[in-house]
Amino acid sequence: MPRMSWLAVRAAGVALFSVSLGACDLAMSGFHEEARDTWSKTYPLATNGRLEIVNTNGSIQVDPAESAQVEVRAERIARAATQQGAKELLQKMEMREEASSDRVHVESRQPTMAGFHGNIEVRYTIRVPHGVTVDLRETNGKVDVTGLTHEMRLSTTNGTITGKKLNGEVHASTTNGRVDLQMASVSQDVEAETTNGTIVIQVPPDASADVSARVTNGHIGIEGLPSLKADDENSRRRFTGRLNGGGHSIRLQTTNGGITITGSEKRDRSKADKELIERER
């Protein structure tokens, strides 16, 4: 399946999923008691190894590690109608691990039929060594990465994706949420896609890249990049161009939202981005 179109398969179920979420919100209105614990592990992982994190509800935050080990910390929060119910729900939470010298896979599994008894949120805080590929898959929550320098695959269904000081291959996709990327350099290809949300990407003005952006309902804005030369036949909803003569590709696509490509750290968010943030609060 093409890299930039695989999200469309998930988008087809958004309406049904939203109805389910509404039902869950009503069911969770009585879940006032909670129980918490912390699950943590460290794993040795070879250079050019791969880390995979799969989560349903919560968040994933990844930062660089100074050691050669992957450090995974998961704060687990169970909510139920009673304190005892929250404790029992937390005990049923399953953390699945697969670890080898070149691959670490961690997956948080919700108890069967958990939605009828309570809710579990898992907040991951992770540190990874230099040169590790990360594959982060969230469903209901945000993905936040900083300072990574290798391949990154970042995905969520209902939530935002934020990347800061990145230098490496980036594939970022969400269905309902925005994507905000700050690239320290463009040393590999960068792709970002969302269905209902905006995309903002900051790149160094002296980077070299082939840039393409597409929106369906929204607009495209370029800020602080005088060396980004547009191709012919661009429009409000479609842009292609070359930054400093071209290089690795930057491909951006959204359906309902705007796209901003900027070379300035101190940027003004687009009107569409501001409106989306207000709706998310």
N, C-alpha and C positions, 0 to 999 in steps of 0.2 A: 504493500500500500504506500502511495507517495507520502513523503514526510509531512507535507503541509496540509494533507487532506484527511489524515487518519482521525482527527478530532471530529470531523463531520459525522462519523458513525455514532459517536457518543451524543452529539448534539440532538439527534433525532429523538432521544428519550428524555430530553430536558423537561418538557411539559408534564409528562407523567411523573417524573421524579419530583418536580416542584409540588404536585398535588400530594405526593407521599410525605414530603417534608412538612407541608401544612398540617397533615394529620398527626405527624410526630410532634409538632409544636404544641398541638392541643393536648396530646397524651402526656407530654413532658411538663405541663403546667403545674402538676402536683409534685414534681421531683425536687423537693427543697432540701433534702438531706444528702450529704456527700461523704465519701471516704477516699483517701488519697494514699498513694505510695510511690516509690521511685524504683525503677528497674534500670540497672546499668551494667554494661559489659564493655570490655576492650578486646580488640581483635588485631593480631598482626596481619598486615596486608602488603603484598609486594608492590613495588612501583609498577604503574600501569595496571594495577588491580581494579576491581569493580565493587562498588558499594551500592546496594539496592535497599531502599526503605519503602515499605508499603503501609499506609495508614488510612483509616476510615474517617475518624472525627478528631480534629485537633490541629496540630501544626508541625512543621518540620523546619528546623533552623540548622544550617551547616556553616561552619567556619573552618579555617585552616588549623591543622595540628602541628605542633613543634616536634612531636615524636613520629616514629614510623608505625604507630598503631592507630586504628580507628577507635574513637571513644564514642560510645552511644549511651545517652542518658534519656530515659523516657519517664516523664511525670505522668502518672495515670490517675484520672479523677473519675470516680463512679458516682452517679447521682440517682437517687431513688426516693420513694415516698417516706421511707423510714431509714434510720441510721443502720439498723441491722440489714435491711435490704441492700443498702449501698455497699456494705462490707461484703456481703455474699456475692454481689454482682462483680466486685473487684476481684474476688478470689477466682471467679470463673474466666477472667480475662486471660487470653492465651497469647504468648509471645513466641513466635516461630523463628527459629534460627537455622541457617545453613552457612557454614563457614569453612573455607579452605584457604590456601595460601594466596590465591588470586581472586577470590570472590567471597563477599559477605552479603547475605540476604537476611533482613530482619523484617518481620511482618506482624503487626498487631491485629489479632483476630477478636472481633466482638463475640460475646456469648450468643448462642442460638436463640432467636426470638427476643433479643435483649430489648428491643424497642417497646415491648409490652410491659417491661418491668423496671426500666430505667434507661440511663444513658451513660456511655463511657467516652471520655475524651482523653487522648494521648498527645502530649506535647513533647516532641523530640528535640533534644539539643545534642548536636553531633559535631565532632572534630575529625577531619580527615587529613592524611598526609599529602604532601605535594605529589602530583602525578596520578592521583586516583580518579577514575571515572565515577561519577555519581549519577544514579537513577532514582529520583525521588517521586513517589506517586502518592498523592493525597486525594481524598474525595471531598470531604467537607472541611475546608480549612486552608490556611495559607502556607506557602513555601517561601523561605527566605534564605538566600545564600550570600556569602561575602568572601571575597578574596580567593576564589577558586581559579585554577589555572589549567584545568584539563577538561575533558568532555563532560558536559552537564546535560542531563535530560530531566526537565522539571515539569511536572504536570499536576493539575488539580481540576476538579469539576466545579465546585462552588467555593471560590476563594481567589486571592490575589497571589501573584508571583513577583517577588522582588529580588533583584540581583545587584550587588554593589562590588566595584573594583574587580570586575571579571576579566579574565584573559584566557580564552579557550573556546572550544566549540560549544555553542549553546543551542538547545532546542527547548523552548518554553511554550506551554500550551495550557489554556484553561477554557472552560465553557462560560461560566458566569463570574467574571472578575476581570481585573486589569492586570497588565504586565508592565513592570517598570524595571528597566535594565540600565545599569551604568557600566560601560565597558572601559576598562583601563587601556585596552588595545583591541584591535581586530586582527588577531593572528590566525583565526579559523572562521568558518562560516557561523553565522548567527541567524536563527529563525525564531519568530515569536508569532503566536496565533491565539486569538480569543474569539468567542462568539458574541457575548454580551459584555462589552467592556472596552476600555481604551488601552492603547499601547504607547508608552513613552520610552525612548531609547536615547541615551547620551553616549556619544562617541568622541574620541579625541579629534580635534579639527585637523590634525596632521595624519590621521589614519587613511589607509587606502582601501576602498571597498566598492563593489557594485551594489547599488541600493535599489530595492523594489518594495513598494507599499501599495496595498489595496484595501479599500473600505467599501461597504455596501451602503450603510446609512451613517454617514459621518463625514469628516473632512481630514485632510492631511496637511500638517504644518511643518515647515523647515525653519530652524532657528540657529543662528551662530555658526553656520557652515558655508562660508563663501566659496570654498573649493568644491562644493557638491554641485556638479553641472547636470542639469536635467536633460534627458533625452527629448526628442520631439514627440508630439501627440500625447502629452500628459494631460491630466484633468484633475478636477477637485477630488476625485475618488480613486485616481490611479497615478502613481508616480514611479518612474524609473530614472536612474541617473548614476553618475560615477563620481566618487569622492577621491580627489587627488589622483585621477587617472584610472581608478578601478583596482580591484584586488579580490579578496575573499567576499562572499556574498552576504548581504544583510537582507533578509526577506521577512516582511511584516504583513499580517493580514488580520482584519477584524470584520465582523458583520455589523454589529450595532455599537458604534463608538468611533472615536477619532484616533489618529496616529500622529505623534509628534516625534520628529527626529531632530536632535539638538546637539550642539557642540559646547553648550554652556552649562556648567554645574548649577549656576543660579538662574534657573529658568522659571518662567511663569507657566503654570499648568494651563492646558487648553480649557475652554469653557466646558466641553464635554467631560473632561477628566474631573473638573471640580464638581460637576453635577453628579457624577458617578460616586465620588467620595462621599458627598452629602447623603446620597441614598443608602450607602453602606453603613453609615453611622447609626 
